[in-house]
Amino acid sequence: MKYTCAYCKKHSCHKNELDNAPKNCPTKNEYNKLEGILKKYEERENYDIAKASAEIVMFQCVIQLLKLNF
């Protein structure tokens, strides 16, 4: 199943209205799987890795903007 969350106009997952979610909504169809994934992020080591990765990406974006004189 292909997810198209980026194109979703309903945002049912944010409004806690999963009955109105699109057919291919991962929050609606795979809630138990997503719940397990979120628990993995709560583990300190995984959280630290995700945070460091996000900081690296943000730093790279800042460098690119500085190169463009923003």
DSSP file (Angstrom, degrees, kcal/mol; ACC not computed):
  #  RESIDUE AA STRUCTURE BP1 BP2  ACC     N-H-->O    O-->H-N    N-H-->O    O-->H-N    TCO  KAPPA ALPHA  PHI   PSI    X-CA   Y-CA   Z-CA
    1    1 A M              0   0    0      0, 0.0     2,-0.5     0, 0.0    23,-0.0   0.000 360.0 360.0 360.0 133.4    0.0    0.0    0.0
    2    2 A K        -     0   0    0      2,-0.0     2,-0.3     0, 0.0    22,-0.0  -0.802 360.0-142.5 -95.3 130.2    1.3    3.4   -0.9
    3    3 A Y        -     0   0    0     -2,-0.5     3,-0.1     1,-0.1    22,-0.1  -0.714  17.5-177.0 -92.5 142.2    0.9    6.2    1.6
    4    4 A T    >   +     0   0    0     -2,-0.3     3,-1.6    20,-0.2     4,-0.5  -0.221  30.4 140.6-129.0  42.8    0.1    9.7    0.4
    5    5 A C  G >   +     0   0    0      1,-0.3     3,-1.3     2,-0.2     6,-0.1   0.847  68.5  61.7 -56.0 -37.2    0.1   11.5    3.7
    6    6 A A  G 3  S+     0   0    0      1,-0.3    -1,-0.3    -3,-0.1    -2,-0.1   0.759 109.1  42.3 -63.9 -23.4    1.8   14.5    2.2
    7    7 A Y  G <  S+     0   0    0     -3,-1.6    -1,-0.3     2,-0.0    -2,-0.2   0.399  84.9 125.0-102.4   1.1   -1.1   15.0   -0.1
    8    8 A C    <   -     0   0    0     -3,-1.3    -3,-0.0    -4,-0.5     0, 0.0  -0.398  34.2-178.0 -67.3 132.2   -3.9   14.4    2.5
    9    9 A K  S    S+     0   0    0     -2,-0.1    -1,-0.1     1,-0.1    -4,-0.0   0.506  75.8  62.2-105.1  -8.9   -6.4   17.2    2.8
   10   10 A K  S    S-     0   0    0     10,-0.0     5,-0.1     1,-0.0    -1,-0.1   0.864  71.7-165.3 -85.8 -38.2   -8.5   15.6    5.5
   11   11 A H    >>  +     0   0    0     -6,-0.1     4,-1.2     1,-0.1     3,-0.7   0.856  26.2 158.6  52.2  39.1   -5.8   15.4    8.3
   12   12 A S  H 3>> +     0   0    0      1,-0.2     5,-2.5     2,-0.2     4,-0.6   0.820  65.3  60.9 -60.9 -32.4   -8.1   13.0   10.2
   13   13 A C  H 345S+     0   0    0      1,-0.2     3,-0.3     2,-0.2    -1,-0.2   0.851 105.5  47.2 -66.2 -33.0   -5.2   11.7   12.2
   14   14 A H  H <45S+     0   0    0     -3,-0.7    -1,-0.2     1,-0.2    -2,-0.2   0.772 115.3  45.4 -77.4 -25.9   -4.5   15.1   13.6
   15   15 A K  H  <5S-     0   0    0     -4,-1.2    -1,-0.2    -5,-0.1    -2,-0.2   0.413 109.1-120.7 -96.5   0.6   -8.2   15.7   14.5
   16   16 A N  T  <5S+     0   0    0     -4,-0.6    -3,-0.2    -3,-0.3     3,-0.1   0.895  75.4 127.7  57.6  42.0   -8.6   12.2   16.0
   17   17 A E    > < +     0   0    0     -5,-2.5     3,-1.9     1,-0.1     4,-0.2  -0.509  19.3 156.8-121.9  60.0  -11.4   11.5   13.4
   18   18 A L  G >   +     0   0    0      1,-0.3     3,-1.2     2,-0.2    -1,-0.1   0.712  65.1  70.2 -65.4 -20.1  -10.1    8.2   12.0
   19   19 A D  G 3  S+     0   0    0      1,-0.2    -1,-0.3    -3,-0.1    -2,-0.0   0.795 103.3  44.8 -64.1 -26.0  -13.6    7.3   10.8
   20   20 A N  G <  S+     0   0    0     -3,-1.9    -1,-0.2    -8,-0.1    -2,-0.2   0.367  89.8 119.3 -97.0   3.3  -13.2   10.0    8.1
   21   21 A A  S <  S-     0   0    0     -3,-1.2    -3,-0.0    -4,-0.2     4,-0.0  -0.296  73.3 -94.8 -70.0 153.5   -9.6    9.1    7.2
   22   22 A P    >   -     0   0    0      0, 0.0     3,-1.7     0, 0.0     6,-0.1  -0.195  38.9-104.1 -61.9 161.3   -8.8    8.0    3.6
   23   23 A K  T 3  S+     0   0    0      1,-0.3    -2,-0.1     5,-0.1     6,-0.0   0.843 120.1  46.0 -56.6 -37.3   -8.7    4.3    2.8
   24   24 A N  T 3  S+     0   0    0      4,-0.1    -1,-0.3   -22,-0.0   -20,-0.2   0.124  77.2 137.9 -97.7  22.4   -4.9    4.2    2.7
   25   25 A C    <>  -     0   0    0     -3,-1.7     4,-2.5     1,-0.2     5,-0.3  -0.546  43.3-155.2 -69.7 119.7   -4.4    6.1    5.9
   26   26 A P  H  > S+     0   0    0      0, 0.0     4,-2.4     0, 0.0     8,-0.2   0.832  93.1  56.3 -67.2 -30.5   -1.6    4.4    7.9
   27   27 A T  H  4 S+     0   0    0      2,-0.2     4,-0.2     1,-0.2     7,-0.1   0.896 113.9  40.1 -66.2 -38.2   -2.9    5.8   11.2
   28   28 A K  H  4 S+     0   0    0     -6,-0.1     3,-0.4     2,-0.1    -1,-0.2   0.913 125.9  33.4 -75.0 -44.1   -6.3    4.3   10.6
   29   29 A N  H  < S+     0   0    0     -4,-2.5    -2,-0.2     1,-0.2    -1,-0.1   0.726 129.1  30.1 -90.0 -24.3   -5.1    0.9    9.1
   30   30 A E  S  X S+     0   0    0     -4,-2.4     4,-2.7    -5,-0.3     5,-0.2  -0.126  70.5 135.9-130.1  37.9   -1.9    0.2   11.0
   31   31 A Y  H  > S+     0   0    0     -3,-0.4     4,-2.6     1,-0.2     5,-0.2   0.893  74.9  50.6 -55.7 -44.9   -2.4    1.9   14.3
   32   32 A N  H  > S+     0   0    0      1,-0.2     4,-1.6     2,-0.2    -1,-0.2   0.895 111.6  48.0 -63.3 -39.6   -1.0   -1.0   16.3
   33   33 A K  H  > S+     0   0    0      1,-0.2     4,-1.8     2,-0.2    -1,-0.2   0.925 113.0  48.1 -65.7 -44.2    2.1   -1.1   14.2
   34   34 A L  H  X S+     0   0    0     -4,-2.7     4,-2.6    -8,-0.2    -2,-0.2   0.863 106.6  57.1 -65.0 -35.9    2.6    2.6   14.5
   35   35 A E  H  X S+     0   0    0     -4,-2.6     4,-1.7    -5,-0.2    -1,-0.2   0.906 107.5  48.3 -61.4 -41.3    2.1    2.4   18.3
   36   36 A G  H  X S+     0   0    0     -4,-1.6     4,-1.4     2,-0.2    -1,-0.2   0.876 110.3  51.5 -65.4 -38.1    5.0   -0.1   18.4
   37   37 A I  H  X S+     0   0    0     -4,-1.8     4,-1.4     1,-0.2     3,-0.2   0.916 107.7  52.0 -65.4 -43.0    7.2    2.2   16.3
   38   38 A L  H  X S+     0   0    0     -4,-2.6     4,-1.0     1,-0.2    -1,-0.2   0.867 105.0  56.1 -62.2 -35.7    6.5    5.2   18.6
   39   39 A K  H  X S+     0   0    0     -4,-1.7     4,-0.6     1,-0.2     3,-0.4   0.862 102.3  56.9 -63.8 -34.4    7.5    3.1   21.6
   40   40 A K  H >< S+     0   0    0     -4,-1.4     3,-1.1    -3,-0.2     6,-0.3   0.893 103.1  53.9 -62.6 -38.6   10.8    2.5   19.9
   41   41 A Y  H 3< S+     0   0    0     -4,-1.4    -1,-0.2     1,-0.2    -2,-0.2   0.756  99.4  63.2 -67.0 -23.4   11.4    6.2   19.7
   42   42 A E  H 3< S+     0   0    0     -4,-1.0     2,-0.3    -3,-0.4    -1,-0.2   0.703  78.5 100.2 -74.9 -18.7   10.8    6.5   23.4
   43   43 A E  S <X S-     0   0    0     -3,-1.1     4,-2.6    -4,-0.6     5,-0.2  -0.531  82.0-127.8 -68.5 132.4   13.8    4.4   24.1
   44   44 A R  H  > S+     0   0    0     -2,-0.3     4,-2.7     1,-0.2     5,-0.2   0.863 103.9  49.3 -53.9 -47.2   16.6    6.8   25.0
   45   45 A E  H  > S+     0   0    0      1,-0.2     4,-2.1     2,-0.2    -1,-0.2   0.921 113.6  46.2 -62.3 -44.1   19.2    5.5   22.5
   46   46 A N  H  > S+     0   0    0     -6,-0.3     4,-2.5    -3,-0.2    -1,-0.2   0.896 112.5  51.2 -65.4 -39.6   16.8    5.7   19.6
   47   47 A Y  H  X S+     0   0    0     -4,-2.6     4,-2.7    -7,-0.2    -2,-0.2   0.929 109.6  49.9 -61.4 -45.6   15.6    9.1   20.6
   48   48 A D  H  X S+     0   0    0     -4,-2.7     4,-2.5    -5,-0.2    -2,-0.2   0.892 111.6  48.4 -62.0 -40.1   19.2   10.4   20.8
   49   49 A I  H  X S+     0   0    0     -4,-2.1     4,-2.4     2,-0.2    -1,-0.2   0.932 112.9  47.4 -66.1 -45.5   19.9    9.0   17.3
   50   50 A A  H  X S+     0   0    0     -4,-2.5     4,-2.2     2,-0.2    -2,-0.2   0.900 113.5  48.8 -62.5 -40.8   16.8   10.5   15.8
   51   51 A K  H  X S+     0   0    0     -4,-2.7     4,-2.3     2,-0.2    -2,-0.2   0.924 111.4  48.4 -65.8 -44.8   17.5   13.9   17.5
   52   52 A A  H  X S+     0   0    0     -4,-2.5     4,-2.2     1,-0.2    -2,-0.2   0.899 111.0  51.5 -62.8 -40.1   21.1   13.9   16.3
   53   53 A S  H  X S+     0   0    0     -4,-2.4     4,-2.3     1,-0.2    -1,-0.2   0.918 110.0  48.9 -62.4 -43.6   20.0   13.0   12.7
   54   54 A A  H  X S+     0   0    0     -4,-2.2     4,-2.4     1,-0.2    -1,-0.2   0.890 110.2  51.5 -63.5 -39.5   17.5   15.9   12.8
   55   55 A E  H  X S+     0   0    0     -4,-2.3     4,-2.5     2,-0.2    -1,-0.2   0.884 109.1  50.6 -65.4 -38.4   20.1   18.3   14.0
   56   56 A I  H  X S+     0   0    0     -4,-2.2     4,-2.5     2,-0.2    -2,-0.2   0.929 111.0  48.0 -64.4 -45.8   22.5   17.3   11.2
   57   57 A V  H  X S+     0   0    0     -4,-2.3     4,-2.0     1,-0.2    -2,-0.2   0.923 112.9  48.6 -61.6 -43.9   19.8   17.8    8.6
   58   58 A M  H  X S+     0   0    0     -4,-2.4     4,-2.2     1,-0.2    -1,-0.2   0.911 110.6  51.2 -62.7 -42.1   19.0   21.2   10.0
   59   59 A F  H  X S+     0   0    0     -4,-2.5     4,-2.3     1,-0.2    -1,-0.2   0.904 108.6  51.6 -61.9 -41.7   22.6   22.2   10.1
   60   60 A Q  H  X S+     0   0    0     -4,-2.5     4,-2.2     1,-0.2    -1,-0.2   0.884 108.8  51.5 -63.0 -38.3   23.0   21.2    6.5
   61   61 A C  H  X S+     0   0    0     -4,-2.0     4,-2.3     2,-0.2    -2,-0.2   0.910 109.0  50.1 -63.9 -42.4   20.0   23.3    5.5
   62   62 A V  H  X S+     0   0    0     -4,-2.2     4,-2.6     2,-0.2    -2,-0.2   0.917 109.5  51.5 -62.6 -43.7   21.5   26.3    7.3
   63   63 A I  H  X S+     0   0    0     -4,-2.3     4,-2.1     1,-0.2    -1,-0.2   0.921 110.1  49.3 -59.3 -44.7   24.8   25.8    5.5
   64   64 A Q  H  X S+     0   0    0     -4,-2.2     4,-1.2     1,-0.2    -1,-0.2   0.906 111.0  49.5 -63.2 -41.2   23.0   25.7    2.2
   65   65 A L  H  <>S+     0   0    0     -4,-2.3     5,-2.2     1,-0.2     3,-0.2   0.901 109.4  51.8 -64.4 -39.8   21.1   28.9    3.0
   66   66 A L  H ><5S+     0   0    0     -4,-2.6     3,-1.3     1,-0.2    -1,-0.2   0.876 106.4  54.1 -64.3 -36.2   24.3   30.7    4.0
   67   67 A K  H 3<5S+     0   0    0     -4,-2.1    -1,-0.2     1,-0.3    -2,-0.2   0.811 108.6  49.5 -64.9 -28.8   25.9   29.7    0.7
   68   68 A L  T 3<5S-     0   0    0     -4,-1.2    -1,-0.3    -3,-0.2    -2,-0.2   0.361 117.0-116.6 -91.2   4.6   22.9   31.3   -1.0
   69   69 A N  T < 5       0   0    0     -3,-1.3    -3,-0.2    -4,-0.2    -2,-0.1   0.871 360.0 360.0  62.9  41.4   23.3   34.5    1.1
   70   70 A F      <       0   0    0     -5,-2.2    -4,-0.2     0, 0.0    -1,-0.1   0.437 360.0 360.0 -88.4 360.0   20.0   34.2    2.8
